[in-house]
Amino acid sequence: MQKTRIICIITSFIGVIMISMGLVMQGDYSNNRVIRDNTEYKMNRVAASANMIVKKKTKKNSSSTSLLLTEIKMETANASLLRQEVYEGMTLDELAEKLNRTLKNEIAGQGYTIANKCIELGVDPYIATAIIMHETGCGQSQCSNIARNCYNFGGQKGYGCGAYKRYNSIEEGLEGMITNLYKNYYAHGLNTVESIGPRYAESNTWVGKINWYVNKIRNT
């Protein structure tokens, strides 16, 4: 009886120890689980924050790039608007300067007047200038009397200067000649030297002389 009691006590003691050890091990596992979960949570938060930063930076860089491209496009558009080519790749000022290289005597420096009126009406500025220089003699030593005294630069018939039309200034005379060339020739489809010649002059050499001036103007 005494022996059986001792065995029961030892068995109970061992059972208590086993239960205690189990509780301790379970506690350690729970603590480790909590620590691991907290660590994973913190790592996930760091990763999420890093991802947000990358996205913000990417978005900022994308916006900056887009803004830069927009500015470049605007500058290119503005540059295109500032440079308006009107004839053979030249701007109006460049065309005027080119004409001025050939113009002399009374019409020296009148390149802009001629270029501007020609572009306005759609008249070839080389042809108009060539006719002006030939008809008035301005391409030679001096302009003719009707050019110098009546500002008539195309041999236009009319009144005020004998049988020729009188203008009040060099600029008015040049613009009048170009307007006449447009109304009586270009408006009727006569827009080349060869088609203008038979109606403008009786001379068979007129076309060749005008083309000579055209080539001179173009290559000067």
TIGUDO-534655 format. One line per 5 residues: number of its first residue (from 1); their letters; for each residue x, y, z of N, C-alpha, C, O, CB. Coordinates in steps of 0.05 Angstrom, whole numbers, plus 5000, padded with zeros to 4 digits. Glycine has a CB too. Example, Ala and Ser with C-alpha at 12.3 -4.5 7.8 and 13.67 -1.06 7.14 Angstrom:
<nodes>
1> AS> 5264 4886 5156 5246 4910 5156 5264 4934 5156 5285 4934 5169 5226 4911 5181 ~ 5257 4955 5142 5273 4979 5143 5258 5001 5157 5268 5023 5161 5282 4988 5114
</nodes>
This chain:
<nodes>
1> MQKTR> 5017 4976 5000 5000 5000 5000 5017 5025 5000 5013 5044 4985 4981 5000 5024 ~ 5038 5024 5017 5057 5046 5019 5071 5050 4993 5076 5073 4984 5077 5042 5041 ~ 5078 5029 4980 5092 5030 4954 5075 5041 4932 5085 5057 4916 5102 5001 4946 ~ 5050 5034 4932 5031 5044 4911 5028 5074 4914 5026 5088 4894 5004 5029 4913 ~ 5026 5083 4939 5023 5112 4944 5047 5128 4934 5044 5149 4922 5019 5118 4973
6> IICII> 5071 5117 4938 5095 5131 4929 5096 5133 4899 5104 5153 4888 5121 5116 4939 ~ 5087 5112 4885 5087 5112 4855 5068 5133 4845 5073 5146 4825 5079 5083 4845 ~ 5044 5135 4858 5024 5155 4849 5035 5183 4852 5031 5200 4835 4998 5152 4865 ~ 5049 5188 4875 5060 5215 4879 5081 5222 4858 5081 5244 4847 5073 5217 4907 ~ 5098 5202 4852 5120 5207 4832 5107 5212 4805 5116 5229 4790 5139 5183 4830
11> TSFIG> 5086 5196 4798 5073 5199 4772 5060 5226 4770 5062 5239 4749 5052 5177 4768 ~ 5047 5235 4791 5034 5262 4791 5055 5284 4787 5050 5303 4772 5018 5266 4816 ~ 5077 5281 4801 5099 5301 4800 5110 5303 4771 5115 5325 4761 5121 5294 4819 ~ 5113 5279 4759 5124 5279 4731 5103 5292 4712 5111 5307 4694 5130 5250 4722 ~ 5077 5287 4718 5057 5299 4701 5056 5329 4703 5053 5343 4683 5029 5288 4709
16> VIMIS> 5060 5339 4728 5060 5368 4732 5084 5380 4717 5081 5401 4704 5062 5375 4762 ~ 5107 5367 4718 5131 5377 4705 5126 5378 4674 5134 5397 4661 5156 5360 4711 ~ 5114 5357 4663 5109 5355 4635 5090 5377 4626 5094 5390 4605 5098 5327 4627 ~ 5069 5381 4642 5050 5402 4635 5063 5430 4635 5059 5446 4618 5026 5402 4654 ~ 5080 5434 4655 5094 5460 4658 5113 5465 4634 5114 5487 4623 5111 5461 4684
21> MGLVM> 5127 5444 4626 5145 5446 4604 5129 5452 4578 5138 5468 4561 5162 5421 4600 ~ 5106 5440 4575 5089 5445 4551 5080 5474 4550 5079 5486 4529 5066 5426 4551 ~ 5072 5484 4574 5063 5512 4574 5085 5531 4567 5081 5551 4553 5051 5518 4602 ~ 5109 5525 4578 5132 5542 4572 5138 5542 4542 5143 5563 4530 5156 5533 4588 ~ 5138 5518 4530 5144 5516 4502 5123 5530 4485 5129 5543 4465 5146 5487 4493
26> QGDYS> 5097 5528 4493 5076 5541 4478 5079 5572 4480 5074 5586 4460 5048 5533 4489 ~ 5087 5581 4503 5091 5610 4507 5113 5620 4489 5111 5642 4477 5097 5616 4536 ~ 5135 5605 4488 5157 5613 4471 5149 5614 4442 5157 5632 4427 5181 5594 4474 ~ 5133 5594 4434 5124 5593 4406 5106 5618 4399 5109 5630 4378 5108 5568 4400 ~ 5088 5624 4418 5070 5648 4413 5086 5673 4412 5082 5690 4395 5049 5650 4436
31> NNRVI> 5106 5676 4430 5123 5700 4430 5138 5702 4403 5139 5723 4391 5142 5700 4453 ~ 5149 5680 4395 5164 5680 4369 5146 5686 4346 5153 5700 4327 5178 5652 4365 ~ 5121 5676 4347 5102 5681 4326 5095 5711 4325 5094 5723 4303 5076 5665 4330 ~ 5091 5723 4349 5085 5752 4350 5108 5768 4339 5104 5787 4324 5078 5760 4379 ~ 5132 5761 4348 5156 5775 4339 5159 5773 4309 5165 5793 4295 5182 5764 4353
36> RDNTE> 5156 5748 4299 5158 5744 4270 5137 5760 4254 5143 5772 4234 5156 5714 4263 ~ 5112 5759 4265 5091 5774 4252 5096 5803 4252 5092 5817 4232 5064 5768 4265 ~ 5106 5814 4274 5113 5842 4276 5135 5850 4257 5134 5871 4244 5121 5850 4305 ~ 5155 5832 4255 5177 5837 4237 5168 5838 4208 5175 5855 4193 5199 5815 4240 ~ 5151 5817 4201 5140 5817 4174 5124 5841 4168 5125 5853 4146 5124 5791 4169
41> YKMNR> 5108 5850 4188 5090 5873 4184 5107 5898 4180 5102 5914 4162 5072 5877 4209 ~ 5129 5901 4196 5146 5925 4193 5160 5924 4166 5163 5945 4152 5167 5926 4215 ~ 5169 5900 4158 5183 5898 4132 5164 5904 4109 5172 5918 4090 5195 5869 4128 ~ 5139 5895 4111 5119 5901 4091 5114 5931 4089 5111 5943 4067 5093 5887 4096 ~ 5113 5944 4113 5109 5973 4113 5132 5988 4100 5128 6007 4085 5105 5983 4142
46> VAASA> 5156 5979 4106 5180 5991 4094 5180 5988 4064 5185 6006 4049 5206 5979 4106 ~ 5172 5963 4055 5171 5958 4026 5150 5975 4013 5154 5986 3991 5166 5929 4021 ~ 5127 5977 4026 5105 5994 4015 5114 6023 4013 5108 6036 3993 5080 5991 4032 ~ 5127 6033 4034 5137 6061 4034 5157 6065 4011 5156 6085 3997 5149 6068 4061 ~ 5175 6046 4009 5195 6049 3988 5182 6049 3960 5190 6064 3942 5216 6025 3989
51> NMIVK> 5162 6031 3957 5147 6030 3932 5133 6057 3926 5133 6066 3903 5127 6008 3932 ~ 5121 6069 3946 5108 6095 3943 5128 6116 3935 5122 6133 3918 5093 6103 3968 ~ 5151 6116 3947 5172 6135 3941 5181 6133 3912 5184 6152 3898 5196 6132 3960 ~ 5185 6107 3903 5193 6102 3876 5172 6112 3856 5178 6124 3836 5199 6073 3871 ~ 5146 6106 3863 5125 6115 3846 5123 6145 3844 5119 6157 3823 5098 6104 3856
56> KKTKK> 5127 6159 3868 5126 6188 3868 5149 6200 3851 5145 6218 3836 5128 6198 3897 ~ 5173 6188 3855 5196 6197 3840 5191 6193 3810 5197 6211 3793 5221 6184 3849 ~ 5180 6169 3803 5175 6163 3775 5155 6183 3763 5158 6192 3741 5166 6135 3771 ~ 5134 6188 3779 5113 6206 3770 5125 6234 3767 5118 6248 3748 5090 6207 3790 ~ 5142 6242 3786 5154 6269 3784 5172 6271 3760 5172 6291 3746 5170 6275 3810
61> NSSST> 5188 6250 3756 5206 6250 3733 5190 6250 3707 5198 6263 3687 5225 6225 3734 ~ 5168 6235 3707 5151 6234 3683 5139 6261 3677 5138 6270 3654 5129 6213 3686 ~ 5130 6275 3698 5119 6302 3695 5140 6321 3685 5135 6337 3667 5107 6312 3721 ~ 5164 6319 3696 5186 6337 3688 5193 6332 3659 5198 6351 3643 5211 6332 3705 ~ 5195 6306 3651 5201 6300 3623 5180 6310 3604 5186 6321 3583 5204 6270 3620
66> SLLLT> 5154 6306 3612 5132 6315 3596 5132 6346 3593 5127 6357 3571 5105 6307 3608 ~ 5139 6360 3615 5140 6389 3615 5162 6398 3597 5159 6418 3582 5144 6400 3643 ~ 5185 6384 3598 5208 6392 3582 5202 6388 3552 5209 6405 3536 5233 6375 3589 ~ 5189 6365 3545 5182 6361 3517 5162 6381 3507 5163 6390 3484 5170 6333 3514 ~ 5143 6389 3525 5124 6410 3518 5137 6436 3512 5131 6450 3493 5103 6413 3540
71> EIKME> 5157 6443 3529 5172 6468 3525 5187 6468 3499 5189 6488 3485 5190 6474 3549 ~ 5200 6445 3493 5215 6442 3468 5197 6445 3444 5203 6459 3425 5230 6415 3467 ~ 5173 6432 3445 5154 6435 3423 5145 6464 3420 5142 6473 3397 5130 6417 3428 ~ 5140 6477 3442 5131 6505 3441 5153 6523 3429 5147 6540 3412 5123 6516 3468 ~ 5178 6518 3437 5200 6534 3426 5203 6529 3397 5209 6547 3381 5226 6527 3441
76> TANAS> 5200 6503 3389 5202 6496 3360 5180 6510 3344 5184 6520 3322 5201 6466 3356 ~ 5155 6509 3356 5133 6521 3342 5137 6551 3340 5131 6563 3319 5107 6516 3357 ~ 5147 6564 3361 5152 6593 3361 5173 6600 3340 5171 6620 3326 5160 6603 3389 ~ 5194 6583 3339 5215 6588 3319 5204 6586 3291 5212 6601 3273 5238 6568 3323 ~ 5186 6566 3287 5174 6563 3260 5157 6587 3253 5156 6596 3230 5157 6538 3259
81> LLRQE> 5142 6597 3273 5125 6620 3268 5141 6645 3262 5134 6662 3246 5107 6625 3292 ~ 5164 6647 3276 5181 6671 3272 5194 6671 3244 5198 6692 3233 5203 6672 3293 ~ 5200 6647 3234 5212 6645 3207 5191 6636 3187 5185 6612 3185 5236 6625 3207 ~ 5181 6655 3172 5161 6649 3151 5173 6652 3124 5179 6674 3114 5136 6668 3154 ~ 5178 6629 3111 5190 6629 3085 5169 6636 3064 5147 6625 3064 5203 6601 3078
86> VYEGM> 5176 6654 3046 5156 6664 3027 5163 6658 2998 5146 6658 2980 5153 6694 3030 ~ 5189 6653 2993 5198 6649 2965 5225 6635 2965 5244 6644 2975 5199 6676 2950 ~ 5225 6611 2952 5249 6595 2949 5265 6593 2975 5290 6597 2975 5267 6608 2927 ~ 5251 6586 2996 5264 6581 3022 5273 6606 3037 5287 6604 3057 5287 6564 3018 ~ 5266 6630 3027 5274 6655 3039 5250 6668 3054 5227 6665 3046 5285 6674 3018
91> TLDEL> 5257 6683 3075 5237 6699 3088 5234 6725 3072 5249 6729 3053 5245 6706 3118 ~ 5214 6741 3079 5210 6766 3064 5235 6784 3066 5242 6796 3046 5185 6781 3075 ~ 5246 6786 3089 5270 6803 3093 5294 6792 3076 5309 6807 3064 5278 6804 3122 ~ 5297 6765 3076 5319 6753 3061 5315 6757 3031 5334 6762 3016 5321 6724 3067 ~ 5290 6755 3022 5284 6760 2994 5289 6790 2986 5301 6795 2965 5254 6754 2987
96> AEKLN> 5281 6808 3004 5286 6836 2999 5316 6842 2997 5325 6857 2980 5274 6853 3021 ~ 5331 6829 3015 5360 6833 3014 5372 6823 2988 5391 6835 2977 5373 6819 3039 ~ 5362 6800 2979 5372 6788 2954 5366 6807 2930 5384 6811 2913 5360 6761 2949 ~ 5342 6818 2929 5335 6836 2908 5353 6861 2909 5361 6872 2888 5306 6844 2910 ~ 5359 6871 2933 5375 6895 2936 5403 6892 2925 5416 6911 2918 5377 6902 2965
101> RTLKN> 5413 6867 2922 5440 6863 2911 5441 6870 2882 5463 6876 2872 5448 6834 2916 ~ 5418 6870 2868 5418 6876 2839 5407 6904 2834 5415 6917 2815 5401 6856 2825 ~ 5389 6913 2851 5377 6940 2847 5397 6962 2850 5413 6962 2869 5353 6943 2866 ~ 5395 6982 2833 5413 7005 2835 5399 7030 2823 5376 7029 2815 5440 7000 2821 ~ 5414 7051 2823 5404 7077 2813 5380 7086 2831 5381 7083 2855 5396 7076 2783
106> EIAGQ> 5359 7096 2819 5336 7106 2834 5321 7085 2850 5309 7091 2871 5316 7119 2815 ~ 5323 7060 2842 5309 7039 2857 5327 7023 2876 5319 7002 2887 5296 7020 2837 ~ 5351 7033 2880 5369 7019 2899 5357 7019 2927 5346 7039 2936 5397 7034 2900 ~ 5358 6996 2940 5347 6993 2967 5317 6990 2969 5306 6990 2991 5355 7017 2983 ~ 5304 6986 2946 5275 6983 2945 5267 6954 2944 5244 6947 2937 5263 6998 2921
111> GYTIA> 5285 6936 2952 5279 6907 2952 5254 6900 2968 5239 6883 2960 5302 6892 2962 ~ 5251 6912 2992 5229 6905 3009 5202 6913 2996 5183 6898 2998 5232 6918 3037 ~ 5201 6937 2984 5177 6946 2971 5168 6926 2950 5145 6919 2948 5181 6974 2959 ~ 5187 6918 2933 5181 6899 2911 5173 6872 2922 5153 6861 2914 5205 6897 2892 ~ 5189 6862 2941 5184 6835 2952 5157 6834 2966 5142 6815 2962 5206 6827 2971
116> NKCIE> 5151 6853 2982 5127 6853 2997 5102 6854 2979 5083 6839 2984 5126 6878 3016 ~ 5102 6871 2959 5079 6873 2941 5076 6848 2924 5054 6839 2919 5082 6897 2922 ~ 5098 6836 2915 5098 6812 2899 5086 6788 2915 5069 6774 2905 5126 6805 2889 ~ 5095 6785 2940 5085 6763 2956 5056 6768 2963 5040 6749 2964 5102 6761 2982 ~ 5048 6793 2967 5020 6799 2973 5001 6791 2950 4980 6780 2955 5017 6829 2978
121> LGVDP> 5010 6796 2925 4993 6790 2901 4999 6763 2888 4984 6755 2870 4997 6812 2881 ~ 5020 6750 2897 5027 6724 2884 5042 6727 2858 5039 6710 2840 5002 6708 2880 ~ 5057 6748 2855 5073 6753 2831 5102 6745 2836 5112 6749 2857 5072 6783 2822 ~ 5114 6732 2816 5142 6724 2819 5160 6748 2823 5161 6765 2804 5151 6706 2795 ~ 5174 6751 2845 5190 6776 2850 5213 6778 2831 5222 6801 2825 5199 6776 2878
126> YIATA> 5224 6756 2821 5246 6757 2803 5237 6768 2776 5250 6785 2763 5259 6729 2799 ~ 5214 6758 2766 5203 6767 2741 5196 6797 2742 5203 6812 2724 5179 6750 2732 ~ 5182 6805 2764 5174 6833 2766 5199 6851 2767 5199 6872 2754 5158 6837 2792 ~ 5219 6843 2782 5243 6860 2785 5258 6861 2758 5268 6882 2750 5262 6848 2806 ~ 5258 6838 2744 5272 6838 2718 5258 6856 2698 5272 6871 2683 5272 6809 2706
131> IIMHE> 5232 6857 2698 5217 6875 2679 5222 6904 2687 5225 6921 2669 5186 6868 2680 ~ 5221 6909 2713 5227 6937 2722 5254 6946 2713 5256 6969 2703 5225 6938 2753 ~ 5274 6930 2716 5301 6937 2709 5305 6941 2679 5319 6959 2670 5321 6917 2720 ~ 5292 6923 2664 5294 6925 2635 5278 6948 2623 5289 6963 2607 5286 6898 2622 ~ 5253 6950 2630 5236 6970 2618 5244 6999 2625 5239 7017 2609 5207 6966 2628
136> TGCGQ> 5256 7003 2647 5263 7031 2656 5293 7037 2653 5302 7059 2657 5255 7036 2684 ~ 5308 7016 2645 5337 7020 2642 5352 7022 2669 5375 7028 2670 5342 7045 2627 ~ 5337 7016 2691 5350 7019 2717 5372 6998 2722 5388 7000 2740 5329 7016 2739 ~ 5372 6978 2705 5393 6958 2708 5419 6966 2694 5439 6952 2696 5384 6931 2696 ~ 5418 6988 2680 5442 6998 2665 5454 7022 2680 5455 7022 2705 5434 7006 2636
141> SQCSN> 5462 7042 2665 5476 7065 2678 5457 7082 2694 5464 7092 2716 5489 7082 2656 ~ 5433 7087 2684 5413 7102 2699 5385 7095 2690 5381 7084 2668 5418 7133 2696 ~ 5365 7102 2707 5337 7097 2699 5328 7116 2677 5340 7137 2674 5319 7099 2724 ~ 5307 7109 2664 5297 7126 2642 5284 7151 2653 5280 7154 2677 5276 7110 2625 ~ 5277 7170 2635 5265 7195 2643 5238 7191 2657 5232 7204 2677 5261 7213 2619
146> IARNC> 5222 7172 2646 5195 7169 2659 5198 7156 2687 5181 7159 2704 5177 7151 2640 ~ 5220 7141 2690 5224 7129 2717 5234 7150 2736 5225 7151 2759 5245 7106 2715 ~ 5252 7167 2727 5263 7187 2745 5244 7211 2750 5243 7221 2772 5289 7198 2733 ~ 5228 7218 2730 5211 7242 2732 5182 7235 2739 5168 7251 2751 5212 7257 2707 ~ 5173 7211 2732 5145 7204 2736 5141 7180 2754 5119 7171 2759 5131 7200 2709
151> YNFGG> 5163 7168 2762 5163 7144 2780 5147 7121 2767 5135 7105 2780 5150 7151 2807 ~ 5149 7120 2740 5136 7099 2725 5157 7078 2719 5176 7083 2703 5122 7109 2699 ~ 5155 7054 2732 5177 7034 2730 5169 7009 2714 5180 6988 2718 5185 7026 2757 ~ 5151 7013 2695 5144 6990 2679 5135 6998 2651 5126 6981 2635 5122 6974 2692 ~ 5138 7023 2645 5129 7032 2618 5099 7032 2615 5089 7027 2593 5142 7016 2597
156> QKGYG> 5085 7036 2638 5055 7035 2637 5044 7060 2622 5051 7082 2629 5044 7033 2665 ~ 5026 7054 2604 5013 7076 2590 4992 7089 2608 4980 7075 2625 5001 7065 2563 ~ 4986 7115 2604 4967 7128 2620 4968 7158 2615 4970 7167 2593 4971 7122 2649 ~ 4966 7173 2637 4967 7203 2635 4983 7214 2658 4989 7200 2678 4938 7214 2634 ~ 4990 7240 2654 5006 7254 2675 5035 7257 2668 5049 7274 2678 5004 7239 2701
161> CGAYK> 5044 7239 2649 5072 7241 2641 5074 7235 2611 5085 7215 2603 5090 7221 2658 ~ 5061 7253 2596 5059 7248 2567 5039 7225 2563 5016 7227 2572 5087 7241 2555 ~ 5049 7205 2549 5031 7182 2544 5034 7160 2565 5023 7139 2563 5038 7169 2517 ~ 5048 7167 2586 5053 7148 2608 5040 7156 2634 5035 7180 2639 5083 7143 2612 ~ 5036 7137 2651 5023 7143 2677 5043 7154 2697 5066 7146 2698 5011 7117 2688
166> RYNSI> 5034 7174 2712 5051 7186 2732 5043 7176 2760 5020 7172 2767 5049 7217 2731 ~ 5064 7171 2777 5060 7163 2805 5073 7185 2822 5088 7201 2813 5072 7135 2811 ~ 5066 7185 2848 5075 7206 2866 5101 7199 2881 5112 7217 2894 5053 7212 2885 ~ 5110 7175 2880 5134 7167 2894 5146 7142 2882 5132 7128 2866 5129 7163 2925 ~ 5170 7136 2889 5183 7111 2879 5168 7087 2888 5162 7069 2873 5213 7110 2888
171> EEGLE> 5161 7087 2914 5146 7064 2925 5119 7060 2912 5112 7037 2905 5142 7068 2955 ~ 5105 7082 2907 5079 7080 2894 5082 7070 2865 5065 7055 2856 5065 7107 2894 ~ 5102 7079 2852 5107 7071 2824 5114 7042 2822 5104 7028 2804 5129 7088 2812 ~ 5131 7031 2841 5138 7003 2841 5114 6986 2847 5109 6965 2833 5160 6998 2861 ~ 5098 6993 2867 5074 6978 2874 5054 6979 2851 5040 6959 2846 5062 6989 2900
176> GMITN> 5051 7002 2837 5033 7005 2815 5041 6986 2792 5023 6974 2779 5032 7033 2805 ~ 5067 6984 2787 5076 6967 2765 5069 6938 2771 5060 6923 2753 5106 6970 2761 ~ 5074 6929 2796 5069 6901 2804 5039 6896 2804 5031 6874 2795 5081 6896 2832 ~ 5023 6915 2812 4994 6911 2811 4984 6908 2783 4967 6892 2777 4980 6935 2825 ~ 4995 6924 2765 4988 6922 2736 4996 6895 2725 4981 6883 2709 5002 6945 2720
181> LYKNY> 5020 6885 2733 5029 6859 2724 5010 6837 2734 5005 6818 2719 5058 6854 2734 ~ 5000 6840 2758 4981 6820 2768 4954 6821 2754 4944 6801 2744 4977 6825 2798 ~ 4943 6845 2752 4916 6848 2740 4914 6840 2711 4895 6827 2702 4906 6876 2743 ~ 4934 6848 2695 4933 6844 2666 4947 6818 2657 4944 6811 2633 4945 6867 2653 ~ 4962 6805 2674 4977 6781 2666 4972 6757 2684 4961 6737 2676 5006 6788 2664
186> YAHGL> 4981 6760 2709 4978 6737 2728 4949 6729 2732 4944 6705 2733 4991 6744 2755 ~ 4931 6748 2734 4903 6741 2738 4891 6727 2715 4869 6715 2717 4887 6767 2744 ~ 4905 6728 2692 4895 6714 2667 4911 6689 2661 4910 6679 2639 4895 6734 2643 ~ 4927 6680 2680 4943 6656 2677 4969 6660 2663 4983 6640 2657 4927 6636 2662 ~ 4977 6685 2657 5002 6691 2644 5023 6696 2667 5026 6719 2676 5000 6715 2624
191> NTVES> 5037 6675 2675 5054 6678 2698 5083 6669 2693 5098 6664 2712 5043 6663 2721 ~ 5090 6667 2668 5118 6661 2661 5128 6683 2642 5112 6697 2629 5121 6633 2648 ~ 5154 6685 2640 5166 6705 2621 5156 6699 2593 5150 6718 2578 5197 6705 2623 ~ 5156 6674 2585 5149 6666 2558 5119 6673 2552 5113 6680 2529 5154 6636 2554 ~ 5101 6670 2572 5073 6676 2567 5067 6706 2569 5048 6716 2557 5055 6660 2586
196> IGPRY> 5083 6720 2585 5079 6749 2588 5089 6764 2564 5077 6784 2555 5093 6759 2614 ~ 5112 6755 2553 5126 6769 2531 5109 6778 2508 5110 6802 2502 5147 6752 2521 ~ 5095 6761 2494 5080 6769 2470 5059 6791 2475 5053 6806 2457 5066 6745 2459 ~ 5049 6792 2499 5029 6812 2506 5041 6838 2516 5031 6859 2513 5008 6801 2526 ~ 5065 6835 2530 5077 6858 2542 5093 6874 2522 5093 6899 2523 5095 6849 2565
201> AESNT> 5107 6861 2504 5125 6876 2486 5124 6864 2458 5118 6840 2454 5154 6875 2496 ~ 5129 6880 2438 5129 6871 2410 5156 6859 2402 5158 6844 2383 5122 6895 2392 ~ 5177 6866 2417 5204 6857 2410 5207 6826 2414 5197 6815 2434 5225 6871 2427 ~ 5220 6813 2394 5224 6785 2396 5247 6778 2416 5250 6754 2423 5231 6773 2368 ~ 5262 6798 2423 5285 6793 2441 5277 6799 2471 5293 6795 2489 5309 6811 2433
206> WVGKI> 5252 6808 2475 5244 6816 2502 5246 6792 2522 5256 6796 2544 5215 6826 2502 ~ 5236 6769 2514 5236 6746 2532 5265 6738 2540 5270 6733 2564 5223 6721 2518 ~ 5283 6738 2521 5311 6731 2527 5324 6751 2546 5339 6744 2564 5327 6730 2501 ~ 5318 6777 2542 5329 6798 2560 5318 6796 2588 5333 6799 2608 5323 6826 2548 ~ 5292 6791 2590 5280 6788 2617 5291 6764 2632 5298 6765 2655 5249 6786 2615
211> NWYVN> 5294 6741 2617 5305 6717 2629 5334 6721 2638 5343 6710 2658 5303 6693 2610 ~ 5348 6738 2623 5376 6744 2631 5377 6758 2658 5393 6752 2675 5390 6762 2609 ~ 5359 6777 2661 5357 6792 2687 5348 6773 2709 5358 6775 2732 5338 6815 2684 ~ 5329 6755 2703 5319 6736 2723 5342 6720 2734 5345 6716 2758 5297 6718 2712 ~ 5359 6709 2715 5381 6692 2723 5402 6709 2739 5414 6699 2758 5395 6680 2699
216> KIRNT> 5406 6733 2731 5424 6751 2745 5415 6755 2774 5431 6754 2793 5428 6777 2731 ~ 5389 6761 2777 5378 6766 2804 5381 6741 2821 5389 6742 2844 5349 6775 2802 ~ 5374 6718 2810 5374 6692 2825 5402 6685 2833 5406 6674 2855 5362 6670 2808 ~ 5422 6691 2817 5449 6682 2823 5467 6703 2836 5490 6699 2840 5463 6673 2797 ~ 5455 6726 2842 5471 6747 2855 5469 6745 2885 5481 6762 2899 5462 6775 2845
</nodes>
